[in-house]
Amino acid sequence: MQWFHIPAAALGCALVISSAGLAGDEDGHYAIRLHLDPATSHLNADITITLPVDQAREGAGFFLGDRFTLEAISTDSGGRITLAPESGVLPGTRLISVEYPDDLAEPAVLRVAYSGELNISGDRTVNALTAAGLELRVDFMWLPTVTGINLQYTADAQISGLPDDWTIVTQGEAVRDDEGVVHVHRNQPDIDFVLVAAPGLERRSAPGVHVYARDFDFILTDIATRHAALSVEWLQDWMGPLPYGDVSLTVLPEGSGAYARRGYIVMSEGRAQIEAMEEELPEWGPARLVAHEFAHAWWSPADAMTEHYWLTESVAEYVAVRYVEDMFDVETANIFWEAKRERALASGPLTGGDRRGSGNALYQRGPMLLQALEHRVGREALDRVIGRLAPIGPRLTQQFLDVLAEEAGPEAASWFDAQLASGPGPWDGAEETEDADQSDR
Ligand SMILES: [Zn+2]
């Protein structure tokens, strides 16, 4: 299942979503109480979700991992709860549905208490909680999460059971009280509650970015730390100030891949893989990944389950390869472009349906289409489009097309619109001819 598959750290990035703006009436709120046991991976959770009126009136469904035992579930406002043992959408999840009366006038409250293993074993093993640390993210389906994975919510959390010497990194503020309970307060809405905690994490800061890692001398961490500072400066030159302030980047010794939320990025050290490589890790590999994740500071508001999601992943990836071209050279950037070609040609449309494009469409074909657009309208025009849209945080394809039409003409916009909705791409026939020519030589 796409959702759970985290592409290899060298070439991919997992989902990212967030949207512009501060907390408002349309945002929800999660009050989270957790007890965690690093020795057993056991979790006890008591979650109170406040749903905005509009979301509640529509009826709300929540995914929750089916590995947890439900201990209590209740709602107010005349809500009616239905439980399905399998969501049928995401493997390993159950579905909690709540219907509220049409005349609901106030935000509704849903409370769910449950317990079980935070870790997942089997096909998609997840070690979210071990003696080496904790990682919380939506992909583990440990927290009831609306089925659109698009509810923006603020959060307060109380977390007990974490060893005193673990460093906590999260969005918002985190403080530990005298009893060792960690209190998180997050005013900023996002679609996820993310947190990492591990022993021995130290912090290094540069303008706009704080890097947390255990070993700054390790080659991946060293490269990531340098390119965090460099890429954040480079991106801000193009797109304006970081929309949500400073970004924290955590390099986890044991992690589940690379991903970003608002002001928050996590990468894995990947030490075993890197040490097994025959050649030294090339600097441009992590440099592209870091630039991709930091680009999500601007490019991430589009809903992850919709056709507009290319605005998040394809644009971030295009921007990241441009960063590589600028920091290294065209030949280095071409290593990435060439690596994309085969999977791009095998992929389908990015838009035109009620779901997002495939991984290959989003990460390979989308960036290549943007490169083709660049060749068509000129780099300066496309750079203006991206520079104008970045501070707005576009959620819809049409927003991109409108600005493109203004900067490069309506013909360019309708051409690009058609390319997004079709496949594989404008380079297809031309490339076949070129390849045939080469094989003749
Ligand atoms: Zn990404």
Boltz pocket constraint, residues with backbone or C-beta under 6 A from the ligand:
constraints:
  - pocket:
      binder: B
      contacts: [[A, 13], [A, 14], [A, 15], [A, 16], [A, 292], [A, 293], [A, 296], [A, 312], [A, 313], [A, 316]]
      max_distance: 6.0
